[in-house]
Amino acid sequence: MREVYLDYSATTPTKDEVINEMLPYYKEAFGNPSSLYGPGLRAKEGLTNARQQVADLIGADPKEVFFTSCGTEADNWVLEGVADAMKEKGNHIITTAIEHHAILHTCMYLKKYHGIDVTFLDVDEEGFVNPEDLKAAITDKTILVSIMMINNEIGTVEPIKELAKIAKERGVLFHTDAVQALGNMPIDVKDLDVDFLSMSAHKIYGPKGIGALYKRKGINLPSFVHGGAQENRKRAGTENTAGIVGFGKAAELARINLDEHIKHSKELRQYMWDLINEKIDKVRLNGPKDFDKRHPGNLNVSFSYIEGESILLLLDAAGVSVSTGSACSSGSLDISHVLASTRVPMEVINGTVRFTVGDFTTKEDIDYAVDALSKVVDTLRKVSPVTGKEGW
Ligand SMILES: *Cc1c(COP(=O)(O)O)cnc(C)c1O
C-alpha cells in the first residue's frame, strides 16, 4: 500500500543531510561541550556553527539565539520570564484566542499562579488579528504581547510587523511564536522588530526535541532552567549537541531552499485544492481565502455531514496521514479553539481535516490521497444520519 504523509505541520521527516551531520556528535565528537579537551571542544564547535546557521535563517546575531528543548519550552520561557522580570511594571499580557496550546496553557498557568491578567484577542473569520484591537487592549500594566506568526491549524499569516510596531510605540515587549513560519516564509527579526521569537527544529526537517528562542540583545529575560552556565547562563543543562547540530543543518537547508520549498508547497497545495473541488462537493475552506496569506502547504477543509475523526481513521487505513481540526490532542473530541474562534459553522466544524504538504510530497501522492479521500467521504456520507439535512 502507498503511504502518503500529509501532516507536515505536525512534524516533518528528518532529512538525510541532517541525520548525517548529527551522527558524528554521537560518536567522535560525543564530548561534553563544556569540557576543555578535544572531544569537548569539537562538540562546542558544533554548537557554535549551529547557532550561526539558526541565526542566519532569521537575520539575528548568534548571541541572540538560545537553544531550548523544543518550541514549547521557548514559548513557556518568554511568558514566564517576562511575567517575573517585569512584575514591578505590570501584570497584563495580551495574546490571541488562536495561539498554540504552548502559549494558551502557559497563560492559564500565569493567571492561576502568578496573578497575571490575560487578554485573548479575538480574530476575524479568516483568523486575522485586527491591529486596532491590539491598540485598544494595551494598558499601562501591559508587559508583553505574544502573537503567533502563522497559525498551525488554519495557516493564517498574521501581520506581525504591524503588530510589533504598535507594541513598541507603547513601550511593550513583543514575542512571536514562529514555529510554523520558520522555513515557510522569509523571516528577518530586525525588519520585523520583534523582541522574542520561538522556533522548533522538527517542523523544518530537523530532529525532534530541540528548539530555540531568539532574544533581542539587551533585553532582560531571567534563566528558565536553572543550573550550569550553558547557553550564556540562560538555559542550564548539558546541551543536546547532536540535536542542536541537526537543527543548524536543517536551518541552513531551509535558508538555501526557501524559495523552492515555498513554490513546491504552494503548487501542490493548489493542485490538491483543485482536485478536492473537482471530486467532492459540499466542502468549505477554513482560514484565508487568499492563498498568499496562508502557510504555503496548508489546507484546512470541512466536509459537511461527517466527522473528521472518521475521515482520519479511514484515510489511515488507506495509508494516508492527515490531522483533524477538532482533536487538538489525540483522544480528545473537544472542538478546536481555532475553528470555534473563526466561527466555522457548528454543523461542519466536526468534519474538519487539516492537510499539509511539504518537500517530499508529489503529485502522485496527491492523486492517491484525494482519490482515497473522495471514496472515504462518499462512504461516510452514505451512512451519515444527517446527510442532506438543513444547516449546510
Ligand atoms: C509545533 C508547534 C509548537 C510546539 O513546538 P514543539 O517543538 O513541538 O514543542 C508551538 N507552536 C506552534 C505554532 C507549533 O506549531
The ligand as a Tripos MOL2 file, in Angstrom:
@<TRIPOS>MOLECULE
LIG
   15    15     1     0     0
SMALL
NO_CHARGES

@<TRIPOS>ATOM
      1 C1          4.5640   22.6110   16.9220 C.3       1 LIG1
      2 C2          4.2700   23.9560   17.4800 C.ar      1 LIG1
      3 C3          4.7370   24.3430   18.7480 C.ar      1 LIG1
      4 C4          5.4650   23.3880   19.6610 C.3       1 LIG1
      5 O1          6.7540   23.0820   19.2140 O.3       1 LIG1
      6 P1          7.4450   21.7600   19.8280 P.3       1 LIG1
      7 O2          8.8690   21.8470   19.3950 O.co2     1 LIG1
      8 O3          6.7250   20.6020   19.2410 O.co2     1 LIG1
      9 O4          7.3060   21.8490   21.3040 O.co2     1 LIG1
     10 C5          4.4880   25.6180   19.1900 C.ar      1 LIG1
     11 N1          3.8060   26.4860   18.4320 N.ar      1 LIG1
     12 C6          3.3320   26.1710   17.2150 C.ar      1 LIG1
     13 C7          2.6090   27.1830   16.4140 C.3       1 LIG1
     14 C8          3.5480   24.8890   16.6990 C.ar      1 LIG1
     15 O5          3.0610   24.5610   15.5040 O.3       1 LIG1
@<TRIPOS>BOND
     1     1     2 1
     2     2     3 ar
     3     2    14 ar
     4     3     4 1
     5     3    10 ar
     6     4     5 1
     7     5     6 1
     8     6     7 2
     9     6     8 1
    10     6     9 1
    11    10    11 ar
    12    11    12 ar
    13    12    13 1
    14    12    14 ar
    15    14    15 1
@<TRIPOS>SUBSTRUCTURE
     1 LIG1         1 GROUP 0 **** ****
